[in-house]
Amino acid sequence: MIKLIASDVDGTLLDDEGQLSIKTREVILEAEKQGIQFILCSGRSYFEISILLEEFGFDVSAICLNGADLRDISGEDLKTHFIENRYVDLIHNIALERNYLLEFHCQNQTYLTCSKTQLYQVFKNYENKNNEFAEQQLIDKFNMFWRYSDDTYNCSIDKIKEKKVVKLEFIYLPDEDYDDFYEYLTHYDLNVTSGFSFNNIELNNKKATKGDMLRDYCELKKIDKQDVVVIGDSYNDISMFELFENSVAVENATPELKLLAKYRTVSNNEQGVADVIQKIIKYNHDEEISLLTS
């Protein structure tokens, strides 16, 4: 019997516009009524996740910042892997040398050393690479994705370190630099991955992965690994797929994740998570049928 569903957020639970469908929300609530727990496993901070949960209208536990921060259903911090300040300084200096944008994710807030205007200009250039969008359309999209308060910009690195950094994230990296830069960062003693969005590269404490934190959560809740289904789309979901047998890749997933997946479903824009949950509910009522389609 499946007791826990662990889903990635961006590119998996949400569609390409960052929206949760009515159908998916209803199916999640139905699963919870059936006694199936649901946990979000995201690269986002809990600050961002809490905004989504308020919009969704339900409360669930969350693994945030690629497995570096575990929160229970009330938002209480259960476990956190911080990044040592020496690595924060090192990566910050690399960002300055290359003139790359770097986000500093702490437990309850995200900080940037650049201004909001600088972030918007880089965002605008990235979004207009292949399409020319109207200015108001870009502003609306920017405000939807980057919901940070004004005091998160133009922060000093010393102030940021006082808050204790959980994840470092390069955003909107140049296409021509991306692969070489990713390889370069793997030489440091940090966990390096990507959420497969806006040319980002994410760095965490070496101990922090979604898979390891989900395993810890299951041990805490006394849930067997075979009673868990994980759903994802990108590189930062690989650790979950390696540790949990019942893994599902959405159709828009990276080729690497599809190779690891035991099952597949339709894309995030076709409500793949809802499709998986509906099948799990049927399976729990009649374990003689197949769990999912390979």
Buried (B, 14 or more C-beta within 10 A) or exposed (E): EBBBBBBBBBBBBBBEEEEBBEEBBEBBBBBBEEEBBBBBBBBBBBBBBBEBBEEBEEBBBBBBBBBBBBBBEEBEEBBBBBBEBEBBEBBBEBBEEEEBBBBBBBBBBBBBBBEBEBBBEBBBEBBEEEEEEEEEEBBEBBEEEBEBEEEBBEBEBEEBBEBEBBBBBBBBBEEEBBEEBBEEBEEBEBBBBBBBBBBBBBBBBBEBBBBBBBBBBBEEEEBEBEBBBBBBBBBBBBBBBEBBEBBBBBBBBBEBBBEBBBBBBBBBBBBBBBBBBBBBBEBBEEEEEEBBEE
